[in-house]
Amino acid sequence: MIDWQAARRLVADWQAAGGKVVFTNGCFDLIHAGHIEILSQARALGDRLIVGLNSDHSVNELKGAGRPVITQDDRVKILSALRPVDLVVIFTEPTPAELIAVLRPDILVKGREYRLEDIAGADTVLASGGEVRRLELVTGRSTSAIIRKIRGQERDEIA
């Protein structure tokens, strides 16, 4: 795992070499096709993709008891092995706003369901001349739906 300051130095090196750095974040508990699609789309917007990963504590606070299903160490290993992902950095805060302020990516990516004013770190990225992109999520794909299906609380097939 890499700490925030080491990540900042890496981002600065990438940017100094002319690269565009893209940042997205999430829990990424039970990786599914929707995650792969959004990560691939995000990576296509620049030269490097950083994933801000919610810590176990942060996921539990956001999602409730029984979450995360997969530990943060395992989620880091899984995400790091994915082709679109260049770096994974854990944050424990409720939002990645502080991490974004430290890293200073060129592009911040979230799902289209978020309003611009509700995207943590958007103000920081925009103020530094970067851009915020909202991407369409893959319909019918969510970790929560998968967990409900596993628990027998949902009958519909997840295609």
N, C-alpha and C positions, 0 to 999 in steps of 0.2 A: 504494500500500500504506500501511497505517496502523500506527504503532508501538503497543506495548502501553499506554503512558501516554495517548496520544491516544484509544485505544479505551476505556480506563477512564473518561476524562472523558465520552465519548459515552454509555457505559452509565449513568454517574451521572446525566446529563441525562435520559435515557429513564426511569430509575427515579424521579427527582424529579418528572417529569410524570405519574407514576402507572402507567407501563408495566411489564409483566412481561417480563424479558429471559431468553431461552432460549439455552443453549449446547450445541452438539454438536461433535464433532471427528472427523477421519479423514484418510486419505490422498487420497481422491477422485481417484484416478488412473484415467482412462477413466470418465467419468460415465455411469451407466446407470440404467435404470428403478428399480432398488432404491434408488439414492441419492435420486432425485427423490421417491420415496414417503416415505422416512424424513425427508427435509428438510421435506416438506409436513406430515407428522404432527408433527414437532418445532415447526414454526412455529405450528401450530394451538393449541399449548399456551400461547402467550403473545402478546405484542404485537410483539416483535422477536426475530430469530434471528441469533445469531453463530455462525459456523463457525470453529473452530480447525483450521487446515490444517497437516498435517505438512510440514516443509520437504523439499526434495529429498534432503538428507543423511539426514534422519530416515526418509524412506520407504525409501531404499536400505538403511539399517541394519535396518529392520523386515522388508522384503520381499526383499532380496537383489539380486544383480547384475541389471542390466537394468531396474531399477525406480528411479524412476518412469518411465513411458512418456512422460508429459506433464510438462513443467517446472512448477515451482511458480508462476512468473509466469503461465503459461497457465492453470493450474488456478485461480488467483485470479480471472482474467478470466472464466472459464467460470462458476465458482460465484457471482461477483458479479452475473452477468447473470440468474441464476435468481430467479424471483419470490419464493420463500419466504425468500431470504437477504438480510439487511440489512447484514451486515458480515462480512468474512473477515479473520482475523488469523493470521499464520504463527507457528509455534513450531518450534524446532530441537531441543528436549529430547526424550528418549525418550517422555515422556508430557506431556499438557497441564496437569498439576497446578499448576505455577507460574503459567501463564497464567490458569487458573481462579481462583487466589488473588488475582491482580491485578484481574481483571474483576469478580468477585463476582456472577455471574448468579443469577437467582432460581430457575431450573430447569436442571438438567443432564440431558441425554438421551444414552443409549447404547442399543445393541441388547440384546434380551432374553438373548442368549447370555452376557452378562457377569453375574457375580454382583456384588451391590451392593458387597461388600468389595473387589472387584477393579477397580472403576471409579475411575480417577484423578480426584482432585478431589472425589469424593463427600463425603468427610469435611468438607471446607471448606464446601461448599454447605449441607450439613445443619447444620453448626455455626452458620451465619449465618441459620438459619431457612428456608432454601430447600428445594427438593425434588429428588429424583432419580427420573427416569422411565426405565423400560426398555421399549423398543418392539419389537414383532415385526418382524423383517426379512422382506423379500420372498424367498421360497424360490426357489432356483435362479438368483439374481442375484448375481454377484460379479465383481470385476475380474479376479481370478486365473483364474476359469473362462473369462472372455472371452479372456484372453491365451493360455491353453492351447488354446482352440479356434482362435484365429488361427494359432498355431504348429503346428496339426495334431496336438496331443497329446490331444485330446478329440473324440470323434465325436458325442456327444449335442448336439442342437440346444439353443440357449439361447432359450427361448420368450419 
